[in-house]
Amino acid sequence: MIKIETKAFIQAKFGEYYEKNAISIQPPSSMEKREFGFLLLKERIMLRHKSFKTTEELRDSLKRLVPSNVYYSSAYYERPEEKMEEKGWLGADLTFDIDADHIPTPCAKTHDTWTCTSCKTTGDGTPPEKCPTCNEQKFEKKAWTCEVCLESAKEETMKLIDILTKDFGLSTKEMSLGFSGHRGYHLHVESKEIATLDSISRKEIVDYIVGIGLEPKLHGLRSMSGPNLDDFGWKGRIARGTYKYLLNASPEQLEKIGLPKGAIQSLSEHKERILESWKIKGPWAMVKGVSIESWDKIVEQAVEKQAAKIDTVVTTDIHRLIRLTNTLHGKTGLKKTKTPIATIEEFDPLKSAVAFPHGTATILVSEAPKFRVGNDFHGPYRNEKVELPMAAALFLLCKGAAKIMEEDSDVR
């Protein structure tokens, strides 16, 4: 048995992908005004400030460079190959990144781990603010993707689309949506009206979407009627979020958010009446023992549920580099895949994003939780030699959770 260097194996497979599939990779609109960037797999350096006049030039570069990740700028420039201060910014698409990393999910405790870079203490789930052993604040994280993670990201994406279409009046014809190839979705809005917005204006959009600075009293909470389910904008979202929260909240959950016992008792005793009241004008003034302060705490939960969890930095950055559709994600070996907005609920990213449907590879897995690629589940593994379908093997190799074992692994 002859061992193959893992990075070389990954590069060979990525090279095969681009040789066969470069023809399916389409450039973004106004390609000649965009900056392109390539993270090189072998050297692990970022090659930036590139531009292309034709689709063929771009595809030839992919086959020649064999990058681990391919990006293009959300911005349009007069001179995209110049240094940033000399590019001549013309405008930028409005971009959103919805990533499971920004969504608190209970599954993280079962498949994510962290290691303190100083003392090597390890733990499960999200890293603490400080290492419990040495109080340092730097950690290496290993994040995995599961059904719960991806479904949570999809739900946040649907919330975002709902806000953009209903509250901002944007058309889905102006949007393009894609699975990132890892843990979430990218949404892009191309509109002449939006393109020239500066970072401050985009921050205002972000604040609205994530519900920052909402004053309940400005949305009718201090009035006798309060916001109703069919009201426009955040007024209606507060009402719908409150309805959903009260529909499912247990007395223990109400206590956890700081409601006094009297309010909890009133809400529990009159739950059916409260839910029925939304057919008229809502429960805001009908439940004795529930103060304005208690309603404020409930509304905080409603806003949390109704807001879309996005990476706020991505949206406000008017020079952001974003992943090119149908190119490979260097951390998974999956491809960024365009997703029809109309059918997002039925979209299965772990099937649609498979880039290597054929072949197998024998690998030594150090540690991996149960995971799915395509139709099949694999693992969990710990210090095991296994033969896996190529897509699953590359997933583990790219995650750094395995090493290639045999030269006779099927690399066709």
N, C-alpha and C positions, 0 to 999 in steps of 0.2 A: 504494500500500500504506500503510495506517494502522497504526502500532504500537499495541498494547494493553499497558497496564501489567500486568506479570506477576502481581503480587499481587491485582489486581482480577479478573484472569481466574480465578485459583485460587478466590477467594472466590465468584465467580459460579457456578463448577462445584460447589463445596461447597454453596452455597445450593440449587442444583437437586437435589443428592442428598438434602438434608434435607427439602425440599418433597415429594419423591416417596417417600422411604423412612422418614420419621419414624415411620410407623405400625408398622414392623417393629422399632423400638427398644423393648425392654422394660426397665423399671426393675429394679434389684436388689431382693432381698427386704428387707422393713422399710424401704422407701424413705423414709418420713417421718422416720426416725431417722438418715439418712445426710446427710453434707455433700456437696455437689456443687461442682465447679470447672470453669471454662471458660477455656481459653486463646484469647483473641480474635485472629483472624487479622490484622485490619486494624491494631489498636492494639498488638498484641504484648504485651498485659498479661494477667495472670491474674485472673479474676473468681472469688472464693472465697466460702465461708461461705453458700452458697445451699442451700435445701431446698425440697422439693415434696411436696404432699399427694396429688396425683393424677398419673397417667401423662400425661394430657392437658396438664397444666401443664409437665411436663418436655419433651414433644414440641414444644409451642408455643415454648418458650424456645430449643430447638435451631434451629427455623425462623427465629426472630427474630434471634438472635445470630450464627448461622452461625460457630461456633467452629472453630478448627483442631484442637483436641483437647478431649475431654470426659472428665471424671473423676468418680468418686464415692469416698467414704471406705470403707476396709475396716472402720472403726469405726462403732459405734452410739452416738448421743448423745441426751441428754434435750432439749438445745436446740442443734441443729446449726447454726443461723444465728449464734450468739454467737461471741465471740472464743474462741480455743482453751482458755484457762484457765477459761472460763465455760460451756463446752458441756455438761459433765456426762457424762463417759465411762462407757458402760455395758458395753462389750466390743468385740471386733473379730474379724473372720474371720482365719484363718491364710492368709497370701498368699505366693506364691512367684513370682519373676520369673526365667526362664531366658533369657538373652540371649547371642547370639553374641559380644558384646563381651567376655564373661567366659570365653570358651572359646578357648584357643590353637589356631588352625587355620592350616595352611600357605597357604591361599588368601588370607589377609589381605595377604600380600606382593604379590599380583597385582592386588588391586583397592582396597586402602585406602591413603590418603596422609595425611601430616601436614605442618604448616607451623608453624615457630617464630613466635610472635606478635611477637617482638622483632626478629629480623634477617631473617625471611622465608625462612630456609633450609627446604628441603622434603626429604621422603624417603618411601619406601614402607613399608607395613606398620604395625606398632605404634610409636608415638612412643618415642624413647629416654628415659631418665631425665633427661638433660640434653642440650641442643642441642649438637651437635659443633662448632658455629661460635662461639656466644657463651655457652654454659653456662647459659642460661636454662632454666626448667623449665615454661613455659607453651606449649601447642601448640593449634592448631586441627586437628581431625581430620575427615576425610571417610571415613566407613565405608559400604561397599556390602554388598548382600546377594546371595549366590549359593547354588547348590544345596548346596555343601559346608557353608557356614555354617548354613543352615537344617536340614540333616540332622544336623549336630552338636548343634544346639539340641534337636532332636527326641529324639536319643539320650539327652541329659542329662535331658530331661523324663520319658522312660520309666524311667530309673534312679530319679528322684525318686518317681514313682508306685509303683514296686516297693518302695522303702524305706518309704513311708508306709503301704502296705497290709500288707506282710509283717512289718515290724519294729514299727510303731506300731499296727497293727490297725485302721486307718481304712478305711472303706468308700468305694468309688468313688461311691456314691450321695450321699456328703457332699461330693463334689468337683465343681468345674466347671473346664473347661480351655478355653483359647482362644488362637489365634494373635494376637499383639499388633498385627499390621499392619505390622511392621517387621522385626525380626531375631530374634524368639523367641516364647516362650509364657508365659502367665500361668496359674497354678493356684491356685484358691481352695478352702479348706476351711471349710464352715459347719457348726459343731458346738457345741452348748451346753456340752459339756465343755471345749472349747478356747477359747471366746469370751472368757472372763475371765482368761486367762493374761496375765501382765505381760511386759514386754520381756525380763527376765532369764530367765524360763521359756522364752520363744521362742528366746532365744540358746542355751539347752541343746539345743533341737530342732535348730537350725542346726548346732551343733557336731557333733552325731551324724551329720547328713546329709552334711556335708563332711569328716567323719573327723578333726576336730581333737582332739588330745590322746589318740589311741589308743595304748595301751601293748601291743605285741605279746605280751609275756610274760603279760599278763592274759587273752589269748585263746588260750593253749595253745602258744605258739611255743616256750617253753622246755621243754616236755614231750617225751617220746620220740615220741608220736603226733602232736602238733600238731593244729591245726584241720583239719576235714574238709569236703568239698564240701557235704554236706547239713546242716551245723551251722546253728543259728539265729543271726540277727543278724550282727554284724560278724565273729564267729568264722568263719562260713561264707563271708562276703563276702571275707575275707582269703584263705581257701583257694581260692575260685573265681577271685579276681583273680590269685593266684599262678600257678594253673594256666594261665590265659589268657596271662599275661605270659611264662612259660617256654615256652609253645607257640609264641610268635611272636618271642621275643627272639633277636637275633643276637649272636655274640661281641662285636661292636663296641658294641652297646647295653649289654651286661653290663659291658664295660670303662668305658663312659661313666658308669654309676651308681656306679663305684668298687670293683667286685669285683676281687680279686687274680687273677693269671693262673692260679694253681692251681685256684681255684674255678671260673673260666670254663672251664678244660679239663675238669674233672670234670663240670660241668653239660652241656657239649657232648657229651662222650663217652657219657654215660648218659641222654641226652634221652629216648629211647624208653622206657627202663626207668622213668624218672621219671614220665612221663605215664601209663604203665601202672599205676604204684603208687597212683594216686588211687582205683583200684577197691577198694583195701584200706584203707590208712590214710594215704596221702600219702608224700612223699619226705623228710620233715623229718629223719629220723635215718639215712637209708640211703645218702646220698652222702658218701663220704669226701672231705675236703679243702674242704668247704663249712662254714664256721664259723657260729656264731650271728650274728656281726656281718654276715656276707654275707647270711644269710637276712633279717636286719632290713632291709637295703638293698633286697632284692627285695620284701619286704612293703610298704615305702614306695611302691614303684611299683604294687603291687596295690591299696593303699588309694586312690592317686591315680586309678586306673582305675575303681574301684568307687564312689567318692564322687560325688555329684551336684553339678555346678557351678551354684550359684544365686547371685543377688545377695543377700548376707547382710543388707544394710541394709534391704531391702524387708521381709523376714520378721520382723525384730525391731521394726520401726516399727509401733506400735499406733494410729497416726493416718494411715497411708499413704493417699494418693489413688491410685486405680487406674483404668485406662481402661475405659469403658463399652462393652459388646458392641454391635456393629453401628454404632459411630460411627467416623469417619474418623481416620486417623493423619496428622497434619499434615506429617510428613517424607516420606510416600510416596504419599498419596492412596489407599492401601489401607484396608480396614476391619478392625477387630478382629472376629474370626470365631470363634464357638463351635466347639469340636472334640470330637466324641465320643471318650471315652477308649478305648473298645473298638476303635476303628478308626483310632487315631492313626498307626499304621505306614503306612497307605495314604493318609493325608491329605496333600494338596498345597496348601500355603498360598498359593502364588503363583497358583493358579487360583481357589481358594475365596474369597479375600479381594478379588478384583477388584470395585470399586464402580462402575466406568464402562465397561461392556461395549460401548458404542456410540459412534460419532463418531470424528473425527480432529482433530489440531491440528498446525500447522506451527510448529516451534520452532527456535531457534538453540542448539545444544548446545556449551558451552564444552569440556567433557571428560567422558567417561563410559566405563567399561569395558563389556565385553559383559554383558548382563543379560537376565533373562527376566521377563515379566509375562504371565499367562495361559498360552497355549500357545506363544507366539512369543518367539524371542530377537531382541535388537536390539543394535546397536553392534558393536565399540567406535566412539566418535565423538570427534572433536577439531575444534573450531571448524567445525561443519558445520550447514547448514540442512537439516532433514529433516521429512517429514510422517509422523507416527506415530499408531497407535491411541490414543484418548484416555487410556486407563489408563496406557500407557507414557509418553505425553507428560507427564501430570500427575505421574507418578513422578519424572521428571527435573526438572520445574518445582519440585516440593515439596522435592527434594533440593538446590535451588539450583544445579543443574548446567546449567540452560538458561533461555532467555527466550522468551516468546511472540512470534510474528512477525507474524501476519496477523489482521486483523479478521474475514476470511471463514473462519477455522478453524471447523469444524463444532462448534457448542456445543449442539446439540440433545440 
